[in-house]
């Protein structure tokens, strides 16, 4: 069996008329990082709480590793790990005590538990702070401990509810690193996020959810491909208008190019040209070679790929998270500069 | 076996948490002392009422009042049980426990037993303070042990009420206010502060159905008279009824709320 999670027509209604999850179906394959991307209130946390047996569904069917989440509740709990948005650790205890407590919840024998705790403390780089009470811990340290505590039972699948919400950039990087590492070791990971960048970087496949429904599903690349083409922007010397016109002519003849803009318009108002193509990274070399052969001097070349932001915007007609969007744009800008 | 180890783990967790809050320990200890000093000073003249001696068997109000201090302490410890649970809901720690393959009742029992242990220690301290203030325990060491046992059992039973409120409201302030609002009237509408024969008749009627009365009379008889088995029996019956109702409904509610 390839699927570790299978969800079919899942519904969750609070009270009479608040629909949190509105008939979603999806599967998670063994060994992948599966992302649930959506804004606040999309039903992400509700879904994760249902799958981790914390919340009862209204209707539908869901299995984890073939176990029914209702009928085999206890068995499900033995094979899952869960790290909530709230960071469920006890501030009055030390890091080690927190982990030992989790071990006892999973009925690990004392010696085994001790070894496991030491190993986990090393993994999340808390070995030195192990015997300090959490009151002195930073947000990032608490999150790392929380992650470690969801791993004491060596779960088959790890559920992470917005693992980096509220973390500083460095801690976010750390958490991403652990997620990638865990996944490389073979652990299936289901994560929810409202950050495009996070979904893009971590998820092998993802669902975009909005208002309790799945609006799109696929690999980040698939989803971005739905938006259409990559964009190559060329910039020429300000006085080399002829060069630009020549380039425009050459580009429109080049196979694989979908559309060529007008000289001077587009992103670079001065003397630039925008070219749309399906496969930007492969086309760049050809573009450069063609222009070089023709002796046209290019001052700057940018390749930009569609982002999940644009996917989300296209699918739902709204932006996901304004602050995060700006941040993501900034990062993309830097990457583009290096291309 | 698994459940036992779960309860022990959660019991230890709460004990550690309490030990690490010296301010909380301080106030838990200072509270009974304040009660002892305030009430016994203000009301010491009650001991001079001839009927008081007739009804209670002592003319020392402080001796009589020791039971009230114990009950007040049990009730306030019981209150903390519910508040601790609310904090676990708020911090997300509750979800962490729920998602583990443990018996749900272990979460409650671990909390209750830790709260009972705290109560017993507090009661021991009250008895020591009482001895220092001239209170003699007529039933001796064995009687003191019976007091500890009754206090622990009543503490567990009474905690059920704060657990029930906590599970319903999931709000610490509400749990605290409801707890305090029930504790004080019940204390004064029982035989804890005044022997039942000296209470106005409507208060007597309330006191007769108030569990605090039966617990107080058991403590009073152990401190003033020695072993009066009937009083202990009544106290156990009161504890049993309160316990079945409060713990029964809490466990049911807990299982339903967090299924």
Interface residues (C-beta under 8 A of the other chain):
Chain A: X52 X53 X54 X56 X74 X77 X78 X80 X82 X84 X85 X86 X87 X88 X89 X90 X91 X92 X93 X97 X101 X102 X104 X105 X106 X107 X133 X149 X150 X153
Chain B: X2 X5 X6 X9 X13 X16 X17 X20 X21 X90 X91 X92 X93 X94 X95 X96 X97 X98 X99 X100 X101 X102 X258 X259
